[in-house]
Amino acid sequence: MSDRKPYSGIAEEETFYFTGPPPLHSGQVTGSTLHYLDAAHLGSPPSDDIAPRRPLSQNIPASQNIPVDQSRVVNRFAGRNGVSFSGTNEEGSFLLAATPGDCRDGSTNNLYPYSVTYQTESEISYGCGWTPSQPFAVAE
C-alpha cells in the first residue's frame, strides 16, 4: 500500500522562501500570506537572521506584473510530493508549487533544496526555494 500522508517537509508554521526570474521574482510564504520581496534582502545561509525584508516594489518596475500591495492571501495544500500555495492577483489566479529536489539558479549557481513552479493564467515560470531549516548552499 502506498503512503497516503501529505508532504511534511515544509511545516505549516515554517516560512518558505522562493526566487526566480519574472514573473516569479522573489518572496516568501508565511502562514496564509505570500509576500513578494527584493531578492537581495532574503538572507543567506547559514544565517538564522531571516527578518522582515524590504518590499520588492522599491526595486522592480510596475511593468513587471508585481501586485501593487505586494502581499496576497494564499491557500496551502500539502500533496504527496510537495506543497502548493494558490491565490489571486490583479491578473487572475496563480499557483506556487514547491517540490523537493536539487535546484540551481542561473545567476549564482547556488544549490537550493526545492524546485518552484509559479503558474498564472497566462504563463509559467520556474525557480528555486528554501526554508530556514533547509537553507540553500552558496556556490563557491
C-alpha positions in Angstrom: 0.0 0.0 0.0 1.3 3.5 -0.8 1.9 6.2 1.7 -1.2 8.4 1.9 0.3 11.0 4.2 0.6 14.6 2.9 4.1 16.0 2.4 5.6 17.2 5.7 8.9 18.6 4.6 7.7 22.2 4.9 5.8 22.6 8.2 2.7 24.8 8.1 4.3 27.3 10.5 7.6 27.5 8.6 8.4 30.3 6.2 9.1 29.2 2.6 11.3 31.5 0.5 11.4 31.5 -3.3 13.4 33.1 -6.0 13.4 33.1 -9.8 13.1 35.2 -12.9 10.0 37.3 -13.7 7.1 36.8 -13.2 8.2 34.7 -10.2 10.8 37.1 -8.8 11.4 36.5 -5.1 9.4 36.3 -2.0 8.2 34.3 0.9 5.1 32.5 2.1 4.4 32.7 5.9 1.2 31.2 7.1 -1.5 32.2 4.6 0.4 35.2 3.2 2.6 35.4 0.2 4.8 38.5 0.1 7.0 39.5 -2.8 10.5 40.6 -1.7 13.7 42.1 -3.0 16.0 39.1 -3.6 18.9 41.0 -2.1 17.1 41.1 1.2 16.1 37.4 1.6 19.0 36.5 3.8 21.6 33.8 3.0 22.6 30.7 4.9 23.7 29.7 7.4 22.3 32.8 9.0 19.4 32.3 11.3 18.6 36.0 10.9 15.7 36.0 8.5 13.9 39.2 9.4 11.2 41.1 7.5 12.6 42.5 4.3 12.0 45.5 2.1 9.1 45.1 -0.4 10.1 44.3 -4.0 8.2 47.3 -5.2 11.1 49.5 -4.2 13.3 47.9 -6.8 11.1 46.4 -9.6 9.2 48.5 -12.1 5.4 48.0 -12.0 5.5 46.9 -15.6 6.9 43.5 -14.4 3.5 42.4 -13.1 4.2 42.6 -9.4 1.0 43.1 -7.3 0.6 46.7 -6.2 0.3 45.9 -2.5 2.9 43.1 -2.7 1.0 40.6 -0.4 -1.6 38.0 -1.3 -3.6 35.6 0.8 -2.9 32.1 -0.3 -4.4 28.6 0.4 -1.8 25.9 1.3 -2.1 22.4 0.0 0.3 19.6 1.0 0.2 16.9 -1.6 2.3 13.7 -1.9 5.5 15.3 -3.1 5.5 18.9 -2.1 3.4 21.9 -1.1 1.4 24.4 -3.2 0.1 27.9 -2.4 -2.7 29.3 -4.5 -4.3 32.7 -4.7 -5.4 35.5 -6.9 -4.0 38.9 -8.0 -5.0 41.6 -10.5 -4.4 39.3 -13.4 -6.3 36.3 -12.1 -5.4 33.1 -10.2 -1.8 31.9 -9.6 -0.2 28.8 -8.1 3.2 28.5 -6.5 4.3 24.8 -6.1 7.3 23.7 -4.2 8.8 20.2 -4.9 11.7 18.7 -3.1 14.8 18.2 -5.2 18.1 20.0 -6.0 17.6 23.3 -7.9 20.3 25.7 -9.1 19.6 29.2 -10.1 21.0 30.5 -13.3 22.7 33.6 -12.0 24.6 32.5 -8.8 24.7 28.7 -9.2 23.5 28.4 -5.6 22.1 25.0 -4.7 18.5 25.0 -3.3 16.5 22.1 -1.7 13.3 22.9 -3.7 12.2 23.4 -7.2 9.5 26.0 -7.6 6.9 26.4 -10.3 4.9 29.6 -10.5 1.9 29.4 -12.8 -0.6 32.2 -13.7 -3.4 32.1 -16.2 -1.1 33.2 -18.9 2.4 31.9 -18.2 4.6 29.6 -16.2 7.9 30.5 -14.5 10.4 28.3 -12.7 12.7 29.0 -9.7 14.1 27.6 -6.5 13.1 27.6 -2.9 14.2 27.0 0.7 13.2 27.3 4.4 15.1 28.4 7.5 15.5 24.7 8.5 16.5 23.7 4.9 18.8 26.5 3.7 20.4 26.8 0.3 24.1 26.3 -0.3 26.1 29.2 -1.6 28.1 28.4 -4.7 31.9 28.6 -4.2 
